Amino acid sequence: MDQRTKDHYEFEYLEKYYGDAYCVKKAIEDCPSCNSKLVLSHLADSGSLLVHESARCFDCDFIGRKLIHTMN
């Protein structure tokens, strides 16, 4: 079993974001703990048309968001 199947991912839905473009961008790109920029990594699965996204902060060691985006 590889690392990806052990992690818990949730499907991305846009309804959870609200406010203007600045607020949405801040919610996606900034760490909720220390407000520095998150490092986003993506793993594409072209067979099932999914993209696995992981977000982590190197400043405060916050290991947070794990999302699945659909490509259709």
Steps between C-alpha positions, in 0.01 A plus 500: 500500500652833395502825697212653304252228596583536872429874505152642540396726213172688465336619178532871424176695485487870425200577720723520810675811367326835546589867481693695241794370296755610763326301778468187286864518388611546862295198613656280231863616508571607861565286808214518753750481790771754413368675182810422292471350152416131477701266279258320271589173330290332233487144370297450182317175427405521133333159500226607738521876421592600857767725650615433858610818678692521828570825685766548765673787676876485553500791747281342767493132387125518435398196295156585392280478200483190284258550212389322185414713196305359208620581148170463316 
